[in-house]
Amino acid sequence: MQKSPLQAARQSYQPKMPVALLGEVKLKEGAATQSVADQDEIKKLFPNTYGMPVIDMEPSSEVVRHDEVLNVGVILSGGQAPGGHNVISGLFDALKKMNPKNKLYGFLGGPSGLIEGKYQELTAEIIDEYRNTGGFDIIGSGRTKLEETWQFDNGIEVCKKLGINAIVIIGGDDSNTNACVLAEYYLQKKCGIQVIGCPKTIDGDLKNEMIETSFGFDTACKVYSELIGNIQRDANSAKKYWHFIRLMGRSASHIALECALQSQPNICLISEEVEAKNMTLNDIVEQIVEVIVDRSKAGLNFGTILIPEGLIEFIPAMRVLIQELNDLLSANDEFASLEGDDAKREYVKSMLTPASCDLYRSLPKGIARQLTLERDPHGNVMVSLIETEKLLIEMVSKRLAQLKAEGVYKGKFAALNHFFGYEGRCAIPSNFDADYCYSIGQTAMHLIAAGKSGYMALVRNLTKPAAEWKAGGVPITMMMNMEKRNGKMKPVIQKALVDLNGAPFLYLKNHRAEWADVNTSYIYPGPVQYYGPTEVCDQPTHTLKLERGGK
Ligand code: FBP
């Protein structure tokens, strides 16, 4: 593989690790745990993995021999996130250090690789090619949902054939839910296959009292913030466009919020606030228009607006519509068999409640169609395909034309739309993500060596230097609750949305009037830096720092 000078240099970067993982490790178990909600149901569904203790890892002076050969299978699941390759290299290094005869197998193309027996042994030569690189291309990823008994049983057969003792699933909330279901089944079957999860997702919504952040969020937000900063500098130079920038992140607005903290745009919408204030689409438009009109009075016909990709789901009336569409479209062969957009539109209109039907009809046809696109295998609306930024431009533009006719607005409105998502998901991991992921991989291996299953590898204390990070394990059942998916109640890991009482949102709330103002407050973060002073290269996100009491 040909490499750029930076790629070549990154290959020899040695990730920093918590002191506890540098030598021999001993595990310390805490008190029994319980799920975050719906304790009775979760306990009933997970009799073997419910209530397990949180685990802390500590340095040990006792040398442990690992004579027994351990084979591990690893799966990358869901959307790409910078650092996945480092989780695998951390896992590989710890596995080989324990016993060079141990083997690591990568299941190809996500969870389906396990079910279909598609795998590749990951050798030192392969791993070395991928150290500190972005992407999931070492083995590929996929979104197959592991939920059927035949899938689990196929997995047992494949693992038996390869002598695999443990599977590591690197994924987001849905994939780690899969990991837990699989762990439970394998314990119940007493088949001797452990399952460990690792917290991945750029969305930043896999976090809770134990998991401080998911990996990939740091790098992705830094990449988007660089781009937003560049756009802001262009806007401030040319002074002629309003930039409507939609940011990935699914339901949660963590990415938009973090990018706002890094770049200080004129407006940043937060879906969770929209819902809490029961705002309509028109309320959102009015909020944007107010800032545009005010700035135009000072001759400033330009600015930046950040829009979380999940916004539409948080507008209460829209949420009802989406819920109705989810229920209507799940496994609906009649809808699937209809030919052409018009027939589908008529069918949908005939099945919705009157209020949802009115709303559906009021939407531009393109957006209405995007709302009925196929859900992902976990039942989620694919919000990355809904062009909310274009919808807002259209509505804002109409409203400004009205205000112009009334003589209230005298400015000039020209808008450009952007969507940042795929640009950041496979970036070369920041030092933070490179270090964090490598440590997660090592931690996962220590959990396996200790015979644990149904745990997520845990690395915390992340605003401190890496040497002071703490490693351990958290039972996945501890993060679970019951939610409606594809029309049925299912046990799933509870997603973390933006906390409107949390320090990151309060920081935005306290500063946004100033950022919208005519005095430019833009920050231009510039590109991710890998080599140089710690304060430039090794900083965690503003979200993490604010949540942990600093900034
Ligand atoms: P994960 O939850 O799998 O990490 O998803 C990350 C994500 O990038 C979301 O932000 C986005 O909505 C989605 O994946 C896009 O999915 P796809 O890659 O299938 O287009």
Residues whose N, C-alpha, C, O or C-beta is under 5 A from the ligand:
A	BS01	FBP	S77 G78 G79 G172 K200 T201 I202 D203 M248 G249 R250 S384
